[in-house]
Amino acid sequence: MVVASDAVPLDRRHRRRRETIEEVLDHAVQIMAEDGVAGLSLGEIARRMEMRPPSLYVYFPSKHALYDALFARGWRLLLDRMRASEEEHPSVEDDLRVIMLRVGNDFVRWSVENFAYAQLLFWRPVPGYRPGEAAYEPAVELYQQSSARLAALKQRGLLRADVDVEVALRDWTVLVSGVISQQLANEPGEPFESGRFAAAMPELAAMFANYYGNPARDRASS
């Protein structure tokens, strides 16, 4: 009974610590959105949380550790979004262009709406900062999910039989990340719906489908 009684305040302290960490990260994202990713300041976070700056080191031993937590959090959020998209719209269509456009639009939309995260995830805006291996785990998981999706499309005959899935995924990543970079760099703050570069996604999805799609499947369905 003593052990169970002692566990209650311990669990409460753990929960409070987790809540404080999440609050720190929330403020950090807001500051990056206002001042740029490299403009993140521990002092400003402490000021907004009404605490002394050294107190933050209880939760993050360094500024790079804070960036690592933000990097991992951003990838987890994007991973969750893409998983939800796949569950909402399972790829049962026979039109590769439609499938890739939906996936690409979801990815670009999330990046535009979460531009501070997107800059940290897809660019390298902080001099000297390299994400740690653990911070990369959600990114690796999303890559594996994307690779599995293309492999499934190939198995269904929507991709040519000779397509190297990893090469196709590389090229798709280049197309989508290019749209994101151009949109964020040239029209910061512009919504996805009216973004001039985001509007290129239908043509790019069609380009990808024309190159990697299975012509025999297209002829059979026409």
SERO-4910 file (N, C-alpha, C, O; in steps of 0.05 Angstrom, whole numbers):
BEGIN
 pado doro    nc1    nc2    nc3   cac1   cac2   cac3    cc1    cc2    cc3    oc1    oc2    oc3
  Met    A     16    -24      0      0      0      0     17     25      0     10     45    -12
  Val    A     40     24     13     58     47     14     68     53    -14     70     77    -22
  Val    A     75     32    -29     85     36    -56     64     49    -74     70     68    -89
  Ala    A     39     40    -72     18     51    -88     13     80    -81      8     97    -98
  Ser    A     14     87    -55     10    114    -46     32    133    -56     27    155    -65
  Asp    A     57    123    -56     79    139    -65     78    143    -96     89    163   -106
  Ala    A     66    124   -110     65    126   -139     47    148   -149     51    159   -171
  Val    A     27    156   -133      8    176   -141     22    203   -146     19    215   -167
  Pro    A     36    214   -126     50    240   -131     71    238   -152     76    257   -166
  Leu    A     84    214   -154    104    211   -175     91    213   -203    102    226   -221
  Asp    A     68    200   -206     54    201   -231     45    230   -237     45    239   -260
  Arg    A     37    244   -216     28    272   -219     51    289   -228     48    307   -245
  Arg    A     75    285   -216     98    300   -223    107    294   -252    114    312   -267
  His    A    105    269   -260    111    262   -287     92    276   -307    101    286   -328
  Arg    A     67    276   -300     47    289   -318     52    319   -319     50    330   -341
  Arg    A     58    331   -297     64    360   -297     89    366   -313     90    386   -327
  Arg    A    109    349   -311    133    353   -327    127    351   -357    136    368   -373
  Arg    A    111    331   -364    103    328   -392     87    353   -402     92    362   -424
  Glu    A     70    363   -385     54    386   -393     72    411   -396     68    426   -415
  Thr    A     92    414   -379    110    436   -381    127    434   -406    131    454   -420
  Ile    A    136    410   -413    151    407   -438    134    414   -462    144    428   -480
  Glu    A    109    405   -462     92    412   -485     87    442   -486     85    453   -508
  Glu    A     85    455   -463     81    484   -463    106    498   -474    104    517   -489
  Val    A    130    489   -467    154    500   -477    155    497   -508    161    516   -522
  Leu    A    148    474   -518    148    469   -547    127    487   -561    132    497   -583
  Asp    A    104    490   -548     83    508   -560     94    536   -563     91    549   -584
  His    A    106    546   -542    118    573   -544    140    575   -564    143    594   -579
  Ala    A    157    554   -566    179    553   -584    169    555   -613    180    570   -629
  Val    A    148    540   -619    137    541   -647    126    569   -653    130    579   -675
  Gln    A    113    581   -634    102    608   -638    125    628   -643    122    645   -661
  Ile    A    146    626   -628    169    644   -632    182    639   -659    189    659   -672
  Met    A    185    614   -667    197    608   -693    179    620   -715    189    630   -736
  Ala    A    153    618   -712    135    630   -732    137    660   -734    134    671   -755
  Glu    A    143    673   -711    145    702   -710    172    712   -719    175    732   -733
  Asp    A    194    698   -709    221    709   -712    239    691   -729    263    697   -732
  Gly    A    228    670   -741    245    652   -757    256    630   -739    258    632   -715
  Val    A    262    607   -752    271    584   -737    296    590   -722    299    582   -699
  Ala    A    315    603   -735    341    609   -722    337    631   -700    356    635   -684
  Gly    A    315    644   -700    310    665   -680    299    655   -654    292    671   -636
  Leu    A    297    629   -651    286    617   -626    304    625   -603    329    622   -604
  Ser    A    292    635   -582    307    644   -558    296    631   -533    272    632   -527
  Leu    A    314    618   -518    306    606   -493    297    628   -473    279    623   -457
  Gly    A    310    651   -475    302    673   -457    274    682   -462    259    688   -444
  Glu    A    266    683   -488    239    692   -495    219    671   -486    197    678   -477
  Ile    A    226    645   -489    208    624   -479    203    628   -449    181    627   -439
  Ala    A    225    632   -434    224    635   -405    207    659   -398    191    658   -379
  Arg    A    210    681   -413    195    705   -407    165    700   -411    149    708   -394
  Arg    A    158    686   -432    129    681   -438    117    661   -417     93    662   -412
  Met    A    134    644   -406    125    625   -387    128    636   -358    121    622   -339
  Glu    A    139    660   -356    143    673   -330    160    655   -311    153    650   -288
  Met    A    183    647   -323    201    631   -307    230    640   -313    234    655   -333
  Arg    A    249    633   -296    277    641   -301    289    623   -323    284    599   -323
  Pro    A    305    635   -341    317    619   -363    331    594   -354    328    573   -367
  Pro    A    347    595   -332    360    570   -324    341    547   -318    349    523   -319
  Ser    A    316    553   -311    297    532   -304    291    515   -329    282    492   -326
  Leu    A    294    526   -353    288    511   -377    307    487   -381    301    467   -393
  Tyr    A    332    490   -369    351    469   -373    344    444   -357    356    423   -361
  Val    A    324    446   -339    314    422   -326    300    404   -346    299    380   -343
  Tyr    A    289    417   -367    273    402   -387    289    397   -413    286    377   -426
  Phe    A    306    416   -420    323    414   -444    351    423   -437    356    446   -431
  Pro    A    370    404   -438    398    411   -429    412    430   -447    433    441   -440
  Ser    A    402    434   -472    415    453   -490    394    462   -510    372    452   -512
  Lys    A    401    483   -525    383    493   -546    380    473   -568    358    470   -580
  His    A    402    458   -574    400    437   -594    381    415   -586    367    403   -602
  Ala    A    380    409   -560    361    389   -550    332    398   -554    315    383   -560
  Leu    A    328    424   -551    301    436   -556    294    433   -586    272    426   -592
  Tyr    A    314    439   -603    309    436   -632    303    407   -639    286    402   -656
  Asp    A    317    389   -626    312    360   -631    283    353   -624    270    338   -638
  Ala    A    274    363   -601    246    357   -592    226    369   -612    206    357   -618
  Leu    A    232    393   -622    214    405   -642    215    390   -668    194    387   -681
  Phe    A    239    381   -676    242    366   -701    226    341   -700    211    334   -718
  Ala    A    229    326   -678    214    301   -674    184    306   -673    168    291   -685
  Arg    A    176    327   -659    148    333   -656    135    340   -683    113    332   -690
  Gly    A    150    356   -699    140    363   -725    136    339   -743    115    337   -757
  Trp    A    155    321   -744    153    298   -760    130    280   -751    116    267   -767
  Arg    A    126    278   -724    104    262   -714     77    273   -722     59    259   -730
  Leu    A     75    300   -721     50    313   -730     45    308   -759     22    302   -767
  Leu    A     66    310   -776     62    305   -804     56    276   -810     39    269   -827
  Leu    A     70    258   -795     64    229   -798     35    223   -791     22    208   -805
  Asp    A     25    235   -769     -3    231   -761    -22    241   -783    -42    228   -789
  Arg    A    -15    264   -794    -32    276   -815    -34    258   -840    -55    253   -851
  Met    A    -11    247   -848    -10    230   -872    -23    203   -867    -36    192   -885
  Arg    A    -21    193   -842    -35    168   -835    -65    173   -836    -80    156   -847
  Ala    A    -74    195   -825   -102    201   -825   -113    204   -853   -135    196   -859
  Ser    A    -97    217   -870   -104    220   -898   -108    193   -912   -127    189   -927
  Glu    A    -90    175   -906    -92    148   -919   -116    133   -909   -129    118   -924
  Glu    A   -123    137   -883   -146    124   -872   -172    136   -883   -192    122   -887
  Glu    A   -172    162   -887   -195    176   -897   -200    169   -927   -223    166   -936
  His    A   -178    166   -941   -180    161   -970   -161    138   -978   -140    143   -990
  Pro    A   -169    114   -972   -153     91   -981   -150     91  -1011   -169     98  -1026
  Ser    A   -126     84  -1020   -120     86  -1049   -133     63  -1065   -120     44  -1072
  Val    A   -159     66  -1069   -174     45  -1084   -179     54  -1113   -188     38  -1129
  Glu    A   -173     79  -1119   -178     89  -1146   -158     75  -1165   -137     65  -1157
  Asp    A   -164     76  -1191   -147     65  -1211   -132     87  -1226   -118     82  -1245
  Asp    A   -135    112  -1216   -122    135  -1229    -98    143  -1212   -102    155  -1191
  Leu    A    -74    137  -1222    -50    144  -1206    -47    173  -1202    -38    182  -1180
  Arg    A    -55    189  -1221    -54    218  -1218    -71    228  -1195    -62    245  -1179
  Val    A    -95    218  -1193   -113    226  -1171   -101    218  -1144   -102    234  -1125
  Ile    A    -90    194  -1142    -79    185  -1117    -55    203  -1109    -54    212  -1086
  Met    A    -37    208  -1127    -13    223  -1121    -20    252  -1115     -7    265  -1098
  Leu    A    -40    263  -1129    -48    290  -1124    -59    293  -1095    -53    313  -1082
  Arg    A    -75    274  -1087    -86    276  -1060    -64    274  -1039    -63    290  -1020
  Val    A    -45    256  -1042    -23    253  -1024     -6    279  -1024      1    289  -1002
  Gly    A      0    289  -1047     17    313  -1049      3    337  -1037     16    353  -1023
  Asn    A    -22    340  -1043    -37    363  -1032    -37    363  -1002    -34    383   -989
  Asp    A    -42    339   -990    -42    337   -961    -15    344   -949    -14    358   -929
  Phe    A      6    335   -962     33    341   -952     39    371   -954     49    383   -935
  Val    A     33    383   -977     39    411   -981     22    428   -963     31    448   -951
  Arg    A     -4    421   -961    -22    437   -944    -12    437   -915    -11    459   -903
  Trp    A     -5    414   -905      5    413   -877     30    431   -874     32    446   -854
  Ser    A     48    430   -894     72    446   -892     67    476   -893     80    491   -879
  Val    A     48    484   -910     41    512   -911     28    522   -886     33    544   -876
  Glu    A     11    505   -875     -4    513   -850     14    511   -825      8    523   -805
  Asn    A     36    496   -827     55    493   -805     83    501   -814    102    485   -812
  Phe    A     85    525   -824    109    533   -838    134    534   -821    156    530   -830
  Ala    A    130    540   -795    153    540   -777    165    512   -774    190    509   -776
  Tyr    A    148    493   -770    157    465   -770    170    457   -797    191    445   -798
  Ala    A    156    465   -819    166    457   -845    194    467   -850    211    452   -862
  Gln    A    200    491   -842    227    502   -846    247    486   -831    269    481   -841
  Leu    A    241    478   -806    259    463   -790    262    435   -802    285    424   -801
  Leu    A    241    423   -811    242    395   -821    255    393   -848    271    374   -853
  Phe    A    250    412   -867    259    408   -894    283    426   -902    296    420   -921
  Trp    A    288    446   -887    311    463   -892    332    459   -869    327    442   -852
  Arg    A    353    473   -869    373    472   -848    378    501   -839    400    512   -845
  Pro    A    359    514   -826    360    542   -820    377    550   -796    382    574   -791
  Val    A    385    530   -780    399    536   -755    429    528   -759    435    505   -760
  Pro    A    447    548   -760    475    542   -763    485    523   -741    481    527   -717
  Gly    A    499    501   -750    511    483   -731    492    461   -720    501    444   -706
  Tyr    A    466    463   -726    447    443   -716    443    421   -735    437    425   -759
  Arg    A    446    396   -726    440    372   -741    422    355   -723    430    348   -700
  Pro    A    399    347   -733    381    331   -717    394    304   -708    409    292   -723
  Gly    A    389    296   -683    399    271   -673    384    248   -685    363    251   -697
  Glu    A    395    224   -681    383    200   -692    355    195   -682    337    187   -697
  Ala    A    351    199   -656    324    194   -645    304    214   -656    281    206   -661
  Ala    A    312    238   -661    294    259   -672    285    251   -701    263    259   -709
  Tyr    A    301    235   -715    295    228   -742    276    204   -744    266    199   -766
  Glu    A    270    191   -722    254    166   -723    227    170   -736    219    153   -753
  Pro    A    212    191   -730    186    195   -743    189    200   -773    172    192   -789
  Ala    A    211    213   -781    216    219   -809    221    193   -824    211    188   -846
  Val    A    236    175   -812    242    149   -823    216    133   -826    212    119   -846
  Glu    A    199    134   -806    174    120   -806    156    130   -829    143    114   -843
  Leu    A    156    157   -833    140    168   -855    151    159   -882    136    153   -900
  Tyr    A    177    159   -884    190    150   -909    182    121   -915    175    114   -938
  Gln    A    183    104   -895    176     76   -898    147     73   -906    140     56   -923
  Gln    A    129     89   -894    101     89   -901     97     97   -931     82     85   -945
  Ser    A    112    118   -939    109    127   -967    120    106   -986    108    102  -1008
  Ser    A    142     93   -979    153     72   -996    134     49   -999    130     38  -1020
  Ala    A    121     41   -976    102     19   -977     78     26   -994     67      9  -1008
  Arg    A     69     52   -993     47     60  -1010     53     57  -1040     37     46  -1055
  Leu    A     77     66  -1048     84     64  -1076     87     34  -1084     80     27  -1106
  Ala    A     99     18  -1066    102    -10  -1072     74    -23  -1076     71    -41  -1093
  Ala    A     55    -15  -1060     28    -26  -1063     15    -17  -1089      1    -33  -1102
  Leu    A     21      7  -1098     11     17  -1123     23      1  -1146     11     -5  -1167
  Lys    A     49     -5  -1143     63    -21  -1164     51    -49  -1165     47    -60  -1187
  Gln    A     46    -60  -1142     34    -87  -1141      6    -88  -1154     -1   -108  -1166
  Arg    A     -8    -66  -1152    -35    -64  -1164    -33    -59  -1194    -54    -58  -1208
  Gly    A     -9    -54  -1204     -6    -49  -1232     -9    -20  -1240    -10    -14  -1264
  Leu    A    -10     -2  -1221    -12     27  -1228     15     39  -1235     16     60  -1248
  Leu    A     36     27  -1226     63     35  -1234     74     14  -1253     66     -9  -1252
  Arg    A     92     22  -1271    104      4  -1289    119    -19  -1274    129    -14  -1252
  Ala    A    120    -42  -1286    133    -65  -1273    163    -60  -1269    175    -72  -1250
  Asp    A    175    -43  -1285    204    -39  -1283    212    -16  -1265    235    -10  -1262
  Val    A    192     -3  -1252    198     20  -1235    212     12  -1209    204     -7  -1196
  Asp    A    234     26  -1203    247     23  -1177    232     41  -1158    233     66  -1161
  Val    A    219     29  -1138    202     45  -1120    218     66  -1105    208     88  -1101
  Glu    A    242     60  -1097    258     80  -1082    265    103  -1100    266    126  -1090
  Val    A    271     99  -1125    277    121  -1144    252    137  -1148    253    162  -1149
  Ala    A    229    124  -1152    204    139  -1156    198    156  -1132    188    178  -1134
  Leu    A    202    145  -1108    197    160  -1083    216    184  -1081    208    205  -1073
  Arg    A    241    180  -1089    260    202  -1089    250    225  -1107    250    248  -1099
  Asp    A    242    217  -1131    233    238  -1150    207    252  -1140    204    276  -1143
  Trp    A    189    236  -1128    164    248  -1118    171    268  -1095    159    289  -1093
  Thr    A    190    260  -1078    198    277  -1056    210    303  -1067    205    325  -1056
  Val    A    226    301  -1088    238    325  -1100    216    344  -1110    217    368  -1106
  Leu    A    196    333  -1123    174    349  -1134    159    363  -1111    154    388  -1113
  Val    A    151    348  -1091    134    359  -1070    150    379  -1053    140    401  -1046
  Ser    A    175    372  -1046    191    390  -1029    198    416  -1045    201    437  -1033
  Gly    A    200    413  -1071    205    438  -1087    181    457  -1086    185    481  -1083
  Val    A    157    446  -1087    133    463  -1084    133    476  -1057    127    500  -1055
  Ile    A    138    461  -1036    138    472  -1009    158    494  -1006    152    516   -996
  Ser    A    183    489  -1016    204    509  -1013    197    535  -1028    201    557  -1018
  Gln    A    187    532  -1053    180    555  -1068    157    571  -1056    157    595  -1055
  Gln    A    137    556  -1046    114    569  -1033    122    584  -1008    114    608  -1005
  Leu    A    138    572   -991    145    585   -966    165    608   -970    165    627   -956
  Ala    A    183    605   -990    203    625   -995    192    649  -1009    200    672  -1004
  Asn    A    173    645  -1028    164    667  -1045    137    679  -1037    131    702  -1043
  Glu    A    120    663  -1024     94    673  -1015     89    665   -986     69    652   -980
  Pro    A    106    673   -968    102    666   -940     76    677   -930     69    701   -934
  Gly    A     61    661   -916     36    670   -905     12    666   -924    -11    669   -915
  Glu    A     17    659   -949     -5    655   -968    -18    628   -962     -4    608   -960
  Pro    A    -45    627   -960    -58    602   -955    -54    582   -978    -48    589  -1000
  Phe    A    -56    556   -971    -52    535   -991    -70    539  -1014    -62    535  -1037
  Glu    A    -95    546  -1009   -115    547  -1031   -108    568  -1052   -115    565  -1075
  Ser    A    -95    589  -1044    -89    611  -1063    -59    613  -1070    -50    631  -1083
  Gly    A    -43    593  -1060    -14    594  -1065     -8    589  -1094    -17    570  -1106
  Arg    A      9    606  -1106     16    604  -1134     32    578  -1139     28    566  -1160
  Phe    A     49    571  -1121     66    547  -1125     51    522  -1117     54    501  -1129
  Ala    A     34    523  -1096     18    501  -1088     -1    493  -1111     -9    470  -1114
  Ala    A     -8    513  -1127    -26    508  -1150    -14    491  -1172    -28    482  -1190
  Ala    A     12    486  -1170     26    470  -1190     23    440  -1185     30    424  -1202
  Met    A     12    433  -1162     10    404  -1155     -5    387  -1175      4    365  -1181
  Pro    A    -28    396  -1187    -41    378  -1207    -23    372  -1230    -23    349  -1239
  Glu    A     -9    392  -1241      9    386  -1263     32    368  -1255     40    350  -1271
  Leu    A     43    372  -1232     65    355  -1223     56    326  -1218     71    307  -1224
  Ala    A     32    323  -1206     22    296  -1202     17    282  -1229     23    258  -1232
  Ala    A      8    297  -1248      3    286  -1275     30    279  -1288     32    258  -1301
  Met    A     50    296  -1284     77    290  -1295     88    264  -1284     99    247  -1298
  Phe    A     85    261  -1257     95    237  -1244     80    212  -1254     92    192  -1260
  Ala    A     54    215  -1256     37    192  -1265     44    185  -1294     44    162  -1301
  Asn    A     48    205  -1311     55    200  -1339     81    185  -1342     84    168  -1360
  Tyr    A    100    192  -1325    127    180  -1327    128    152  -1314    139    134  -1326
  Tyr    A    116    150  -1290    119    125  -1275     94    106  -1278     96     83  -1271
  Gly    A     72    117  -1288     48    101  -1291     51     78  -1311     69     78  -1328
  Asn    A     33     59  -1309     33     36  -1326     15     41  -1350     -9     41  -1348
  Pro    A     27     45  -1374     11     51  -1398     -8     28  -1404    -31     33  -1414
  Ala    A      0      3  -1400    -18    -19  -1406    -43    -18  -1388    -65    -24  -1398
  Arg    A    -40    -10  -1363    -63     -7  -1345    -81     15  -1355   -106     12  -1355
  Asp    A    -69     37  -1364    -85     60  -1374   -101     51  -1399   -124     59  -1402
  Arg    A    -88     36  -1417   -103     27  -1441   -126      8  -1435   -147      9  -1447
  Ala    A   -120     -9  -1414   -141    -28  -1407   -165    -15  -1395   -187    -25  -1397
  Ser    A   -161      7  -1380   -183     21  -1366   -197     41  -1384   -218     52  -1376
  Ser    A   -186     47  -1407   -198     67  -1425   -218     55  -1443   -230     69  -1460
***
